[in-house]
Amino acid sequence: MSDYNPFSLVGKTILVTGASSGIGQATAVECSRLGAKLVVTGRNEERLVETLSRLDGDGHVSIAAELTDAEALKRLVDNCPSLDGLVLCAGRGMTLPFLFSSIDKFKTVFDVNFNSTVECFRMLAKAKKLGRGSSVVIIDSTGGTPNGRFSPGNCIYGASKAALWSIMKFAALELAPKGIRVNTVNPAMVETPLIKSVNITDEQKDLDRKRYPLGRYGRPEEVAYGIIYLLSDAAAWVTGQSLILDGGVTI
Ligand SMILES: NC(=O)c1ccc[n+]([C@@H]2O[C@H](COP(=O)([O-])OP(=O)(O)OC[C@H]3O[C@@H](n4cnc5c(N)ncnc54)[C@H](OP(=O)(O)O)[C@@H]3O)[C@@H](O)[C@H]2O)c1
């Protein structure tokens, strides 16, 4: 059998934020299985060590950082090697009805989901850590895209993700001449610790799972496979796009 694989990540160095849990952790593990060298970051050092221990191959590094802390973000960027891929996965949820969504709540969520995500991307690009041919994948949400899935209580989270969708379009346009591609992956509900922050009961979640044409929420590695496509050279002509991964729920 030949070792032909257009989705291979051999020879690529990839930074994954939010790599201490859920989708980010699964992405780091699956990228390493396809040959990438990983730089993993998150806040919880113990869980980052666990991520490192699950990676295939050697030469991976972990740099713990609170991304809303400007000094920590600068340290991360300074210590980061040249990258072929950047997966911006760190994020948080918050469920509140619109009438209770005061501006301080927006600030708390936007600080993580939008401000620090965009600043991390901008600083890495400005420091020329993202070379020609590199790929940036922003983890968005079906709640952040036109024709997505909008559920009550999700306005702050959804707005932060809609803002990421917009930045993706502008960054893709402006960075294309530098050979940097920028896309989003937009999952619906995925079985990770984050969905515990969604204020609905387990029974309501079970009912919701049944509304998905494919009968269930996603698994973290199923999102990782979509991210890997966008990181790989198989997607060399893809920029400014959103890949919806949703078990059919937005049909
Ligand atoms: N699960 C879903 O249903 C779903 C659906 C659509 C989109 N998403 C998006 O997918 C991404 C990953 O979510 P997940 O479900 O995998 O959640 P998760 O398991 O809770 O993981 C969140 C990750 O983000 C990191 N993080 C959070 N705040 C941070 C901060 N201030 N500084 C640095 N790192 C921070 C966490 O680090 P520590 O744990 O080390 O603190 C953790 O690694 C998020 O952007 C989320 O919005 C998730």
The ligand as a Gaussian input file, in Angstrom:
#p B3LYP/6-31G(d) Opt

LIG

0 1
 N      -18.843000      21.685000      22.986000
 C      -19.677000      22.262000      22.133000
 O      -20.868000      21.898000      22.058000
 C      -19.191000      23.334000      21.209000
 C      -19.995000      23.678000      20.102000
 C      -19.587000      24.684000      19.249000
 C      -18.379000      25.335000      19.473000
 N      -17.608000      24.989000      20.552000
 C      -16.361000      25.727000      20.751000
 O      -15.290000      24.815000      20.765000
 C      -14.221000      25.356000      21.545000
 C      -13.733000      24.306000      22.534000
 O      -14.811000      24.012000      23.397000
 P      -14.941000      22.624000      24.177000
 O      -16.342000      22.194000      24.001000
 O      -13.825000      21.724000      23.830000
 O      -14.823000      23.181000      25.673000
 P      -13.928000      22.752000      26.928000
 O      -13.791000      21.272000      26.985000
 O      -14.538000      23.460000      28.079000
 O      -12.499000      23.394000      26.608000
 C      -12.299000      24.772000      26.616000
 C      -10.830000      25.041000      26.475000
 O      -10.614000      26.459000      26.419000
 C       -9.617000      26.799000      27.376000
 N       -9.830000      28.146000      27.885000
 C      -10.998000      28.679000      28.337000
 N      -10.793000      29.916000      28.776000
 C       -9.483000      30.183000      28.603000
 C       -8.656000      31.301000      28.891000
 N       -9.155000      32.418000      29.432000
 N       -7.337000      31.245000      28.591000
 C       -6.825000      30.118000      28.039000
 N       -7.544000      29.030000      27.754000
 C       -8.862000      29.062000      28.038000
 C       -9.771000      25.769000      28.476000
 O       -8.566000      25.739000      29.229000
 P       -8.502000      25.147000      30.743000
 O       -9.448000      23.982000      30.784000
 O       -7.077000      24.763000      30.869000
 O       -8.931000      26.243000      31.647000
 C      -10.016000      24.506000      27.663000
 O       -8.816000      23.968000      27.180000
 C      -14.778000      26.629000      22.204000
 O      -14.348000      27.763000      21.485000
 C      -16.275000      26.458000      22.078000
 O      -16.950000      27.689000      22.072000
 C      -17.978000      24.005000      21.411000

